[in-house]
């Protein structure tokens, strides 16, 4: 027997419900649906661009695809600077989960105090670089720790195989791989190339979950091939360093130029630094003294004074100049030689390095004539070379010269120049009267120069330089086995404020070899030698000798003398 149900017996169902209530509920659902549909239409159609941008801001990222920085090569293709893969460690501090032991191990691998690591992780909750450009073995050990919230990014790190020997030439880059000094700075745009990119969607942990759009590949940086010969550079640096240490000097520089092409074969300074290990560096180490430091050239200017007078027709190599009694007073100053040389030929003035002889030769010319020649030789002007930081030196307008200043300029006081400028000016003697442009880039073509002196006068000055570097001259220690040389030593008191220090000197030697047909110019400067010797002929000339001999052998230049030269152990004292 079935049991019937009487719904009307239920008190709820038995009660009468107002019709408007059901209509209100249905209308509410309908309005909600219409609102949602309208909102969806607004998001998808009307405000689509805005919401797309908002989504991209939150989750879409443009990842840079770094270009591999170009290499720096020496003239023989040896690598001087290159980029190698490296890993940089970053973190999302609020997501970091690590035990004290893991943090201690991480700090140890990063070579960072634990307090410093904790400070980095407290600085920013969303993102922090922990350490940039780590070597791959270290990065792998950090990855093996498995610390949540710590991630790695692949980058490039610059390496410099030749280290401190060529640091002042190649320079270095910063952590972003941008050139800061040297060739790295000068040719930064060409070396850097152009980074590529790709658009991706990332989750909140920074993980890529989807690629968006097309990838733009990077354009790799160009290689730069220098004129520098790394073997010549290494030997020049080594001999310079030994001389600075042996003479207890403050610093030193050496420049080697090819007299045919104008190429810089070596440019070294001591003290130096390792380009990819620059912690605790000082300005003394970073300074490229050969092109940034200027000084009064001293006696190395005397050959230029003589060349001016020869070119102007005021003297000949055998013209007699009276230098006795070894002193000359003018303008309230007394200019002296170390000895009373009496009557000297013009050649003898260079050989004995007579200040009195040089000033008397200068008096045969006008200040304007001298100034024009100095300018033609590059003094008082910024060297036109592909290198940062080159200085102009000091050369005042000729109209302001007093007679005593014209006299002192004849033997290298009253104007200033860098060692590089000095070496460059001597190309006028080596290149038969033409000063040639210099370059840091490899060049196979002979340089085209500008005429300053006649070829005859340039050869006459070279003979005088050979006499100066021979026994009886101021630089016999510059002689070398197998090759004839010529050059001029210089020694000058260092300027301190408005005066000169009585016990601080700069010593240098600038010359060329082989003397009849020069292939190289070598300029050496030793700053503040303090081991008892300070004359350029004693301190700088031996470095010149060793660098010349080794460089010419490396270049395959045939010896032009068959016997060992008669090298004396003591140079003639110079006037300064």
DAGINOR-V280488 format. One record per residue. N is the residue number from 1. RES is the residue in three letters. OMEGA is omega in whole degrees, -180 to 180 (* if undefined). Layout:
N_RES_OMEGA + N_RES_OMEGA
//
This chain:
1_UNK_-178 + 2_UNK_-178 + 3_UNK_-178 + 4_UNK_-179 + 5_UNK_179 + 6_UNK_-177 + 7_UNK_-177 + 8_UNK_179 + 9_UNK_179 + 10_UNK_-178 + 11_UNK_-179 + 12_UNK_-179 + 13_UNK_-178 + 14_UNK_-178 + 15_UNK_-180 + 16_UNK_180 + 17_UNK_179 + 18_UNK_-178 + 19_UNK_-176 + 20_UNK_-178 + 21_UNK_180 + 22_UNK_178 + 23_UNK_180 + 24_UNK_-180 + 25_UNK_180 + 26_UNK_-179 + 27_UNK_179 + 28_UNK_178 + 29_UNK_-180 + 30_UNK_180 + 31_UNK_178 + 32_UNK_179 + 33_UNK_180 + 34_UNK_179 + 35_UNK_178 + 36_UNK_179 + 37_UNK_179 + 38_UNK_179 + 39_UNK_179 + 40_UNK_179 + 41_UNK_180 + 42_UNK_-179 + 43_UNK_-175 + 44_UNK_-174 + 45_UNK_-173 + 46_UNK_-176 + 47_UNK_-174 + 48_UNK_-178 + 49_UNK_-180 + 50_UNK_-177 + 51_UNK_174 + 52_UNK_178 + 53_UNK_180 + 54_UNK_178 + 55_UNK_180 + 56_UNK_179 + 57_UNK_-176 + 58_UNK_-172 + 59_UNK_-179 + 60_UNK_180 + 61_UNK_172 + 62_UNK_-180 + 63_UNK_177 + 64_UNK_174 + 65_UNK_-173 + 66_UNK_175 + 67_UNK_177 + 68_UNK_-178 + 69_UNK_-179 + 70_UNK_180 + 71_UNK_170 + 72_UNK_-175 + 73_UNK_173 + 74_UNK_-174 + 75_UNK_-179 + 76_UNK_178 + 77_UNK_178 + 78_UNK_-177 + 79_UNK_177 + 80_UNK_178 + 81_UNK_178 + 82_UNK_-179 + 83_UNK_178 + 84_UNK_-180 + 85_UNK_177 + 86_UNK_179 + 87_UNK_175 + 88_UNK_-176 + 89_UNK_175 + 90_UNK_-175 + 91_UNK_166 + 92_UNK_-170 + 93_UNK_-177 + 94_UNK_179 + 95_UNK_-176 + 96_UNK_175 + 97_UNK_-177 + 98_UNK_176 + 99_UNK_176 + 100_UNK_180 + 101_UNK_179 + 102_UNK_179 + 103_UNK_179 + 104_UNK_179 + 105_UNK_178 + 106_UNK_179 + 107_UNK_180 + 108_UNK_180 + 109_UNK_179 + 110_UNK_-176 + 111_UNK_-174 + 112_UNK_176 + 113_UNK_-179 + 114_UNK_-180 + 115_UNK_179 + 116_UNK_178 + 117_UNK_180 + 118_UNK_179 + 119_UNK_178 + 120_UNK_-177 + 121_UNK_178 + 122_UNK_-174 + 123_UNK_-175 + 124_UNK_-177 + 125_UNK_-172 + 126_UNK_-178 + 127_UNK_174 + 128_UNK_169 + 129_UNK_178 + 130_UNK_174 + 131_UNK_-176 + 132_UNK_168 + 133_UNK_176 + 134_UNK_175 + 135_UNK_-174 + 136_UNK_179 + 137_UNK_179 + 138_UNK_-180 + 139_UNK_180 + 140_UNK_178 + 141_UNK_178 + 142_UNK_178 + 143_UNK_-179 + 144_UNK_178 + 145_UNK_177 + 146_UNK_-179 + 147_UNK_179 + 148_UNK_179 + 149_UNK_178 + 150_UNK_-173 + 151_UNK_180 + 152_UNK_176 + 153_UNK_179 + 154_UNK_176 + 155_UNK_176 + 156_UNK_179 + 157_UNK_-177 + 158_UNK_177 + 159_UNK_-178 + 160_UNK_-173 + 161_UNK_-177 + 162_UNK_173 + 163_UNK_-171 + 164_UNK_-176 + 165_UNK_-175 + 166_UNK_-175 + 167_UNK_-176 + 168_UNK_175 + 169_UNK_-175 + 170_UNK_-177 + 171_UNK_-180 + 172_UNK_177 + 173_UNK_174 + 174_UNK_-176 + 175_UNK_177 + 176_UNK_178 + 177_UNK_177 + 178_UNK_-177 + 179_UNK_-179 + 180_UNK_-178 + 181_UNK_171 + 182_UNK_-179 + 183_UNK_178 + 184_UNK_179 + 185_UNK_-176 + 186_UNK_-177 + 187_UNK_-176 + 188_UNK_-176 + 189_UNK_-180 + 190_UNK_-179 + 191_UNK_-173 + 192_UNK_-175 + 193_UNK_-179 + 194_UNK_-178 + 195_UNK_173 + 196_UNK_-179 + 197_UNK_170 + 198_UNK_180 + 199_UNK_-179 + 200_UNK_170 + 201_UNK_179 + 202_UNK_173 + 203_UNK_-175 + 204_UNK_178 + 205_UNK_178 + 206_UNK_-180 + 207_UNK_179 + 208_UNK_-180 + 209_UNK_-179 + 210_UNK_172 + 211_UNK_-179 + 212_UNK_176 + 213_UNK_-177 + 214_UNK_178 + 215_UNK_176 + 216_UNK_-177 + 217_UNK_178 + 218_UNK_173 + 219_UNK_-175 + 220_UNK_-180 + 221_UNK_-180 + 222_UNK_171 + 223_UNK_176 + 224_UNK_179 + 225_UNK_-176 + 226_UNK_175 + 227_UNK_-175 + 228_UNK_173 + 229_UNK_-173 + 230_UNK_179 + 231_UNK_176 + 232_UNK_180 + 233_UNK_-179 + 234_UNK_-178 + 235_UNK_-180 + 236_UNK_179 + 237_UNK_-178 + 238_UNK_-179 + 239_UNK_176 + 240_UNK_179 + 241_UNK_-180 + 242_UNK_-179 + 243_UNK_179 + 244_UNK_-179 + 245_UNK_-178 + 246_UNK_-179 + 247_UNK_180 + 248_UNK_-177 + 249_UNK_180 + 250_UNK_-177 + 251_UNK_177 + 252_UNK_179 + 253_UNK_175 + 254_UNK_178 + 255_UNK_177 + 256_UNK_-179 + 257_UNK_171 + 258_UNK_-174 + 259_UNK_179 + 260_UNK_-175 + 261_UNK_-176 + 262_UNK_-179 + 263_UNK_173 + 264_UNK_-179 + 265_UNK_178 + 266_UNK_174 + 267_UNK_-173 + 268_UNK_177 + 269_UNK_173 + 270_UNK_8 + 271_UNK_-178 + 272_UNK_-179 + 273_UNK_176 + 274_UNK_-171 + 275_UNK_-178 + 276_UNK_174 + 277_UNK_-168 + 278_UNK_178 + 279_UNK_175 + 280_UNK_178 + 281_UNK_176 + 282_UNK_177 + 283_UNK_179 + 284_UNK_-179 + 285_UNK_-174 + 286_UNK_-174 + 287_UNK_174 + 288_UNK_-169 + 289_UNK_-176 + 290_UNK_-179 + 291_UNK_-178 + 292_UNK_-179 + 293_UNK_177 + 294_UNK_-180 + 295_UNK_177 + 296_UNK_-171 + 297_UNK_178 + 298_UNK_-170 + 299_UNK_178 + 300_UNK_178 + 301_UNK_-177 + 302_UNK_176 + 303_UNK_178 + 304_UNK_177 + 305_UNK_179 + 306_UNK_180 + 307_UNK_177 + 308_UNK_-176 + 309_UNK_176 + 310_UNK_-178 + 311_UNK_180 + 312_UNK_179 + 313_UNK_-178 + 314_UNK_179 + 315_UNK_171 + 316_UNK_-178 + 317_UNK_-177 + 318_UNK_177 + 319_UNK_-179 + 320_UNK_177 + 321_UNK_180 + 322_UNK_-179 + 323_UNK_-180 + 324_UNK_4 + 325_UNK_-179 + 326_UNK_179 + 327_UNK_177 + 328_UNK_-178 + 329_UNK_175 + 330_UNK_176 + 331_UNK_-180 + 332_UNK_180 + 333_UNK_175 + 334_UNK_180 + 335_UNK_-171 + 336_UNK_167 + 337_UNK_178 + 338_UNK_179 + 339_UNK_172 + 340_UNK_-176 + 341_UNK_-179 + 342_UNK_180 + 343_UNK_178 + 344_UNK_169 + 345_UNK_176 + 346_UNK_176 + 347_UNK_-180 + 348_UNK_178 + 349_UNK_178 + 350_UNK_-178 + 351_UNK_-177 + 352_UNK_-180 + 353_UNK_-178 + 354_UNK_175 + 355_UNK_-179 + 356_UNK_178 + 357_UNK_-179 + 358_UNK_-178 + 359_UNK_179 + 360_UNK_174 + 361_UNK_180 + 362_UNK_-180 + 363_UNK_178 + 364_UNK_-179 + 365_UNK_176 + 366_UNK_175 + 367_UNK_-179 + 368_UNK_179 + 369_UNK_-180 + 370_UNK_-178 + 371_UNK_179 + 372_UNK_-180 + 373_UNK_177 + 374_UNK_-179 + 375_UNK_179 + 376_UNK_180 + 377_UNK_175 + 378_UNK_179 + 379_UNK_-178 + 380_UNK_-180 + 381_UNK_178 + 382_UNK_179 + 383_UNK_178 + 384_UNK_-178 + 385_UNK_-177 + 386_UNK_-175 + 387_UNK_-179 + 388_UNK_172 + 389_UNK_180 + 390_UNK_-174 + 391_UNK_-177 + 392_UNK_-171 + 393_UNK_-177 + 394_UNK_175 + 395_UNK_-176 + 396_UNK_177 + 397_UNK_-173 + 398_UNK_-178 + 399_UNK_-179 + 400_UNK_-176 + 401_UNK_168 + 402_UNK_-179 + 403_UNK_-179 + 404_UNK_179 + 405_UNK_175 + 406_UNK_180 + 407_UNK_-177 + 408_UNK_177 + 409_UNK_-179 + 410_UNK_176 + 411_UNK_165 + 412_UNK_175 + 413_UNK_179 + 414_UNK_171 + 415_UNK_-179 + 416_UNK_-179 + 417_UNK_175 + 418_UNK_177 + 419_UNK_180 + 420_UNK_178 + 421_UNK_-180 + 422_UNK_179 + 423_UNK_-179 + 424_UNK_-178 + 425_UNK_-179 + 426_UNK_174 + 427_UNK_178 + 428_UNK_176 + 429_UNK_-176 + 430_UNK_-174 + 431_UNK_177 + 432_UNK_172 + 433_UNK_-180 + 434_UNK_171 + 435_UNK_-173 + 436_UNK_177 + 437_UNK_179 + 438_UNK_-177 + 439_UNK_174 + 440_UNK_-179 + 441_UNK_-179 + 442_UNK_-179 + 443_UNK_180 + 444_UNK_-176 + 445_UNK_174 + 446_UNK_-179 + 447_UNK_176 + 448_UNK_-174 + 449_UNK_177 + 450_UNK_-176 + 451_UNK_175 + 452_UNK_179 + 453_UNK_174 + 454_UNK_179 + 455_UNK_180 + 456_UNK_-179 + 457_UNK_178 + 458_UNK_179 + 459_UNK_178 + 460_UNK_179 + 461_UNK_178 + 462_UNK_178 + 463_UNK_177 + 464_UNK_178 + 465_UNK_177 + 466_UNK_177 + 467_UNK_-179 + 468_UNK_-180 + 469_UNK_180 + 470_UNK_175 + 471_UNK_-175 + 472_UNK_177 + 473_UNK_-178 + 474_UNK_-176 + 475_UNK_-179 + 476_UNK_179 + 477_UNK_177 + 478_UNK_-179 + 479_UNK_-178 + 480_UNK_-177 + 481_UNK_173 + 482_UNK_-176 + 483_UNK_174 + 484_UNK_-178 + 485_UNK_173 + 486_UNK_180 + 487_UNK_-178 + 488_UNK_176 + 489_UNK_177 + 490_UNK_176 + 491_UNK_-179 + 492_UNK_172 + 493_UNK_178 + 494_UNK_176 + 495_UNK_175 + 496_UNK_-175 + 497_UNK_-180 + 498_UNK_-179 + 499_UNK_-178 + 500_UNK_177 + 501_UNK_-177 + 502_UNK_-175 + 503_UNK_177 + 504_UNK_-174 + 505_UNK_164 + 506_UNK_180 + 507_UNK_179 + 508_UNK_176 + 509_UNK_178 + 510_UNK_-179 + 511_UNK_-174 + 512_UNK_179 + 513_UNK_-18 + 514_UNK_-165 + 515_UNK_-179 + 516_UNK_179 + 517_UNK_-172 + 518_UNK_176 + 519_UNK_-180 + 520_UNK_169 + 521_UNK_178 + 522_UNK_177 + 523_UNK_-177 + 524_UNK_176 + 525_UNK_175 + 526_UNK_-174 + 527_UNK_177 + 528_UNK_173 + 529_UNK_-174 + 530_UNK_-180 + 531_UNK_178 + 532_UNK_178 + 533_UNK_179 + 534_UNK_177 + 535_UNK_179 + 536_UNK_179 + 537_UNK_180 + 538_UNK_-173 + 539_UNK_-175 + 540_UNK_-176 + 541_UNK_179 + 542_UNK_177 + 543_UNK_176 + 544_UNK_-178 + 545_UNK_-177 + 546_UNK_-179 + 547_UNK_179 + 548_UNK_-176 + 549_UNK_-177 + 550_UNK_-177 + 551_UNK_-180 + 552_UNK_176 + 553_UNK_178 + 554_UNK_-180 + 555_UNK_180 + 556_UNK_179 + 557_UNK_-178 + 558_UNK_176 + 559_UNK_-180 + 560_UNK_171 + 561_UNK_-171 + 562_UNK_-178 + 563_UNK_178 + 564_UNK_180 + 565_UNK_180 + 566_UNK_-177 + 567_UNK_176 + 568_UNK_-176 + 569_UNK_-177 + 570_UNK_178 + 571_UNK_174 + 572_UNK_179 + 573_UNK_-179 + 574_UNK_172 + 575_UNK_179 + 576_UNK_*
//
